[in-house]
Amino acid sequence: MIHQLTPFVAMILVFVGVRWVFRSPVGEALAERIRHRSHTRWAPLGEDPQRVAALEEQVSQLQGQIAELAERLDFAERMLAERRERKLGAGQ
């Protein structure tokens, strides 16, 4: 049963993470850029250095949060595996 739930839990966590990123200011900035894309596809857009710095900071924070979520997922998987091993050991 645990092996059946692990991929489901992982998919939910990935979905929540992706949704969270898209609903964050970084996702809004990406959507705004797509909406207002100029007709010349490869022309460089004027960049606001403060905005770029703020977005880079947000990306750094998001990377840290993703790393923390990955650690939590690893911990949960270890706990589930340990519980399963104890259950199997008690039944033998």
C-alpha positions as CSV (number, residue, x, y, z in Angstrom):
1,M,0.0,0.0,0.0
2,I,2.8,2.4,0.8
3,H,4.4,1.9,-2.6
4,Q,1.1,2.8,-4.2
5,L,0.8,6.0,-2.1
6,T,4.3,7.3,-2.6
7,P,4.0,8.3,-6.3
8,F,0.6,9.9,-5.5
9,V,2.0,11.9,-2.7
10,A,5.0,13.0,-4.8
11,M,2.7,14.0,-7.7
12,I,0.6,16.1,-5.3
13,L,3.7,17.8,-3.9
14,V,5.0,18.6,-7.4
15,F,1.6,19.9,-8.4
16,V,1.3,22.1,-5.4
17,G,4.9,23.4,-5.9
18,V,4.4,24.2,-9.6
19,R,1.1,25.9,-8.8
20,W,2.7,27.9,-6.1
21,V,5.5,29.0,-8.4
22,F,3.0,30.1,-11.1
23,R,0.9,32.0,-8.6
24,S,4.0,33.8,-7.2
25,P,5.4,37.1,-8.4
26,V,7.8,35.2,-10.6
27,G,5.0,33.4,-12.4
28,E,3.1,36.7,-12.7
29,A,6.2,38.3,-14.2
30,L,6.5,35.5,-16.7
31,A,2.9,35.8,-17.7
32,E,3.2,39.6,-18.1
33,R,6.3,39.2,-20.3
34,I,4.4,36.6,-22.5
35,R,1.4,38.9,-22.7
36,H,3.4,42.0,-23.8
37,R,6.0,40.2,-26.0
38,S,7.0,42.5,-28.8
39,H,6.6,41.6,-32.4
40,T,10.3,41.2,-32.9
41,R,10.8,38.0,-31.1
42,W,14.6,38.2,-30.5
43,A,14.9,41.9,-29.7
44,P,16.3,42.6,-26.2
45,L,13.8,44.1,-23.8
46,G,14.7,47.0,-21.6
47,E,15.4,45.5,-18.2
48,D,14.9,47.4,-14.9
49,P,18.0,46.4,-12.7
50,Q,15.9,46.7,-9.5
51,R,13.3,44.4,-10.9
52,V,15.9,41.9,-12.1
53,A,17.5,41.9,-8.6
54,A,14.2,41.4,-6.9
55,L,13.3,38.5,-9.2
56,E,16.7,36.9,-8.7
57,E,16.2,37.2,-4.9
58,Q,12.8,35.5,-5.3
59,V,14.3,32.8,-7.4
60,S,16.9,32.2,-4.7
61,Q,14.2,32.0,-2.1
62,L,12.1,29.6,-4.2
63,Q,15.2,27.3,-4.8
64,G,15.7,27.2,-1.0
65,Q,12.0,26.3,-0.4
66,I,12.2,23.6,-3.1
67,A,15.3,22.2,-1.5
68,E,13.5,22.2,1.9
69,L,10.4,20.4,0.4
70,A,12.7,17.8,-1.2
71,E,14.3,17.2,2.2
72,R,10.8,16.9,3.8
73,L,9.7,14.4,1.1
74,D,12.9,12.3,1.6
75,F,12.2,12.3,5.3
76,A,8.6,11.2,4.9
77,E,9.7,8.5,2.5
78,R,12.3,7.2,5.0
79,M,9.7,7.2,7.8
80,L,7.2,5.3,5.6
81,A,9.9,2.8,4.6
82,E,11.0,2.4,8.2
83,R,7.4,1.8,9.4
84,R,6.8,-0.7,6.6
85,E,10.0,-2.6,7.6
86,R,9.0,-2.7,11.3
87,K,5.5,-3.9,10.3
88,L,7.0,-6.7,8.1
89,G,9.6,-7.6,10.7
90,A,6.8,-8.0,13.4
91,G,4.8,-10.2,11.1
92,Q,7.6,-12.7,10.4
